[in-house]
Amino acid sequence: MSLTDAQWAKIEPLLPDRTPKRGGRWRDHRQVIDATAFKYRTGTPWTDLPEHFGPWKGAHNRLRKWAADGTWEKVFTTLLAQAETEGGLDWVVAVDSTIVRAHQHAAGARPKGAPAGEPPDHALGRSRGGLTTKIHLAADSRCRPLAFVLTPGQAGDAPAFTQVMARLRVPRPIGRPRTTPDAVLADKAYSSRAIRTHLRRRGIRTVIPQPSDQVAHRKRLGRQGGRPPAFDRTAYKQRNIVERCINKLKQWRGLATRYDKTATIYLAGLHLAAIFIWSAQ
């Protein structure tokens, strides 16, 4: 997978200058991004990159450097901001998570000296199924990712909900960044009093069904159980947008299976895939 000319025209102005403060001129950014995208799209080892992409170490080092200084996330956020300015961002948001298997090569990173913001467990969990990572994300109505949070695979969905909402931050030309969707759609795993209260206080419409055990408990309490929370069944039919977004991301084999040792680098891969998705619009 390579950037089209239209995609490159959107991305090029957002990248750092090719002449760094120290050392010589960097290799062409477009070639490096295409090499990195090929690696994640196919899941191939770095050392097996085709020769026309140039030395693999250059692409790998650029991925690490831009992951550490936040360049990948900045480009992703800027594309969101451009879509918001052009009126192409829909604020009906769906939230969900997906588990990815982590290859044995993803294990073994030492927490000491890890990049800023790197979780001590590198977002790797151990269970009977082996090593796993869970991706929590929000998507808009056109199945495009808006925010990512990584946790170990055994982590619950509901505890990460507020983290995902905190990552949802789209800059605007004037005023503060927008952080409040019109509505949030999520499945029964997110049906908790804390989440409903969080959304209500922020003035966000909640479209989350109640699981049967919560319904039964409320009915047992009678009048003390209160009224059932409002639920729009028609709007809930849109919740599959986040599942379709996950399917788009998992077309990239290097994301469907995690090979990266650190969460910072794996998150950079997710941001790269999201950059391709948003720049193609």
Disulfide bonds with the S-S distance in Angstrom:
none
